[in-house]
Amino acid sequence: MVDDDRVEGVVDPRNRLNDLTGREWVYALRSVISTRYPTSGPEGYAHSLRRLHPSPKPPQLMAELLRFFTKAGGHVLDPFTGVGGTLLACSLEGRSAVGVDLSPAYAACYAEVCAALDIAPQPYVVGDSRNLASLPAVAARPFDLILTDPPYAQMLAKQRTGERKKHGQGEATPFTDSPDDLGNLGYWEFLSELRELLRGALGLLRPRGHLVLFTKDLQPTPEHHNMLHADMVVALRELPGLEYRGYRIWHDQSQNLYPFGYPFAFVSNQMHQFILIFRYMPV
């Protein structure tokens, strides 16, 4: 028997998480999101500007996450804002947001993108997210969701190898050259710093709010498996009140394939990122 709410498209009055009907809720629970978002035209959302960032998140993808983890009018924090994919999605979906990032260049790019799209910019603070509670724009009221894409432990700060290098794409593309940038830290130091940064961020999240963050695994080495998503879960589960709820996988079909390891060894083309989902349940 199918639930009536799912058939009629009615939002259950007990639903305090989002504005989805039962049918929409079921679709949003799929474990893999497979996309090929345009990078030009209206649906590109000024990608030609946003590509200043080495890994800009598509506003459409962030909007899908917003629709599940917030209601209309919800309040969202992105402590690693970059060029503002989360902020753009909040504007498109009727949510308010505050973004924080170390880079004045990314902040300027976000302002340029908003002007190009004729969108009123959300508050964007150029600052260090280790000190979130000291930023007036951030501490004004509690957030319903923290949605972010943190830098990944020197992943982009290293020179590329293999086929990418052959095609002139071997240069390192760090997010910033700041020593305060988590993307310039080693693997274990990154995990420790991210945990402590998010410890402070949780104090700004309302009870039963969610933390949703992206990550991508590194290639394994003889010393460690480098499954960053797994190590990140282990590190963040140390935070009091933070419950790990599972993950979704974003399969980005726009990624190019390269013959890594040919003809000697298996080296995976990683076409996906993990979207880790936590819920804040303080005692």
N, C-alpha and C positions, 0 to 999 in steps of 0.2 A: 504493500500500500504506500502511495506517495504522499508526503506531507502536503496539506492544503496550501500552506504558505509558499511552498516551492512551485506549486502549480499556478497559483494566482498572482505570484510576483509581489506578495505582501511582505513588508518588513516586520518581523516579529517584535512586538512591543518590549519584549525582555532583552532585546539585543542592545547592549550598552557599548559594544565595541565599534560598530560601524553602521552604515546605512544600507547594507546589502540584503537582498532577498535570499531565501533559501537556495534558489537556483544559482544566483550569483556567488553565494558562499561556497557551494560545491565546486564551481569552476575555479575559484580562487585557491582551492586546496591542492591543485595539481602540483606535483613535486618538481616538475621541470617546466620552466618558461623558455620557449624557443622563439627567438625573434630575429628579424632583419629590418631594423628601423631605417628609414631613409636618412640620408645625410645632406640632402638638398631639397629645395622647395619649402613650402609651408611646414611640412611634417619633419623637416630637418631641424627646426627650431634654432636657426642660426648656428648650425654645426660648424660652418666655416670660421666662425669666431671662437666657438667653444673648443675647437681642436687645439687651441693654445695649451690646454691641459693634456698630459699624456694619456689620460684615461677618463674622459668625460662620460658621465652616466646619462643615458637617454632620459629626457623628462617623462616620456610615455611609460617607461619601466618604473620609474620612481612613483608615478601617479598610480600605477596598479597597486603598489605596496601601500601607498597612502589610503587608497579606498578601502583596504581591508583593515588597517590598523588605526584608523581614525574615523570620526564622524565629520560631517560638514562643519566648518568653523573650528576644527581641531588645531592645536598649537604644536609645532614641530621644531626640533632642534637638529641642526647638522653641524657638528664640531669640526668636520673636515670638509668644508663647503666646496673648495675648488672653484670651478667656474659656474656653480650654482644649479646643477641638475635638480637637486631636491627643492631648492627655492622656486625654480620655474614650475615644477610639478605642483607645488603648493598653490601658486598663483592660478594655475589652470584648474585646480580642483577645489578652490574656495577654502583653502586652509591658510593660516598665518604661520610664519616661520621666522627663525633667526638663524643666520649662518655665521660661522667663525672660521677664519683661516689665517695662516701666517702671511700669505702672499698678497701684497698690494696689487700685483699684476693680475692675479685672478679676480680680485675684487673689481678692478677697473674693467676687466673683460665681462664680468657679469653685468655691470652697469651698461656696457655697450650692447650686450645681448638684449637686455630689457628695452633699451631705446629702439633697437632694430625691430623688436617684436611688438612694440607699443604696449608693454606690460609695466605696471607700476612695480618698482623693485621692492623686495622684502628687505628688512634690516640685515645688513652684512657688516660684521665687525672684523677688522683686521687686528688679529691678536693671537695669543697663545691659549689654546684650549685647556692647557693644564691649569689655567686660572679662571675657569668659567664663572664661578660664583662671584668673582670680583667685577664682572662686566655688567653694567646696569641694564643693557638691552637684553641680556640673557636671563638675569635673575628677577626680572619683573613679575613673572607669574609661572606656575608649573607647566611643564610640557606633557602632552599626551603621548608623544612618540619621539624617540631619538632615531633618526634614519641617516646613515652615513656610510661613506666608503673610505676607510682609513688607508694611509700609505702602507705598503707591504714590505717592511724589513729589507730595504735595499734592493728590492726586485727591479726597480727602474733606475737605480743609481749605478748599475753595472753595465759595462759595455756588452752589446749583443754579440752572439756568435753564430756560426753555421751559415745557413742560407740567407738569413737576414743581413748578415755582414756582407755577403757576396753582392747583395742587391743595394748596397749603400745605406743600409738601415742599422748599422752597428753601433752608432753613438749611444751613450747613456742618456737617458731622459729623466733625470730626477725631478721630483715635484718642485723643490726649491733647493737652494744651496745653503739653507740655514742650518746651523748645528742643532737648533731646536726642532727640526723637522723629524718626525718619527720615521719617515721614509729613508732617512740617512743612518739609521741605527742598525746594529747587528740583530740577528734573529731573536735571541733570548732577551736582549735589552729592549727590543721593540715590544715584545709581549709584556714585559714588566711595566714599561712606560704606558702602554695602552691600557692595561688593567688599572693603573693608578689614575690615569686621566678619566676613565669611565667611572671610577669610584666617586670622583667629584661630580661627574655629570648625573649620576643616579640621584643625587640630592636635589636635582632640579626636575626630576621625573615624578609625575603623580603615581600613587599606588595603583597597581594593576596596569600601568602603562607599559609600553614595549620598547625594547632596544633592538633595532634591526640593522645589521651591518654586513657589508660585502667583504669577501676575501678571496684569494686565489692561492692555490698551493704552488710551492716552488719545486723544481726538479729535485729528486732525491739524490743524496750523496752517500758514500760509504759510512759516514758518521751519523747521519740522521735521515729519517724518512721524509722530513720537510713537508708533511701534511699540515700546513699552516692552519687550515680550518679546524683541525682536531686539537692542535695545541692552543689555539685561541679559545676554544670552548673550555678546555681544562683551566686555562688562566682566568677566564672571566667567571667561571663557576665558584671561584674563591670569594667573589664579592657578595657580602651578606644580602639576602633577599632576592638575588638575581637567579631566576630559574631558566634553564635552557629548554626550549620548546621544540627544537628541530631545525631543519634547514630546507630551503628550496634551492634549486640549481638553475642558474641563468645560462642558457645555451645561446651564445652570440654567433649567429650564422654569418655575420659580416667578417669574421676573422679569416685571414688567409692561412692556408696549409703550407708547411715547409717540410722538406725531407730531413728532419733532424736525425742525426745518427747514421744516416745512409753512407756506406753500405755495411756498417759494422755492428750497430747496436740499436736497441729499442729506446727511443726518446719520444715521449708523448707530445702531441700537439694539444695543448690545453685550450679547448674551445669554450670552456665554461668557468663560471665563478660561483662560489657558494654564497647564499644569502642566509646568514645565521640569525635566528630569531630567539630572543629572550624576553621574559616577562618579569617585571619588578614587583615583588610581593614582600614588602618590608614587614617585619614582625611588629 
